[in-house]
């Protein structure tokens, strides 16, 4: 399977169209991807930069190796990887939410999204 095929499959698993995925991903990770960007990734016309690739792995909850077709194991994270991801995510959230330039509405949107989607 190519990167594009895996990428599209993961998007479809989230039941999002290309525009919805771009909007959600951009909001969460601070990118400016368009529907056209997502389409180019899905048709293997374009590859994301390394930082975006790592963020796509986080967004889809899969390893970068899986996205790149180097592994069929979707969640090939070691325990150390998971601890580091958790630390990185918490540092990002604390830094982002602690930024006075971020509006209360955006902070509320993030909190509500995390509460709705990741609460046990």
ABEGO torsion letter per residue (X at the ends): XBAAAAAAAAAAAAGBBAAAAAAAAAAAAGBABBAAAAAAAAAGABBBBAAAAAAAAAAAGBBAAAAAGABABABBBBAAAAAAAAAAAAAAAAAAAABAABBAAAAAAAAAAAAAAABX
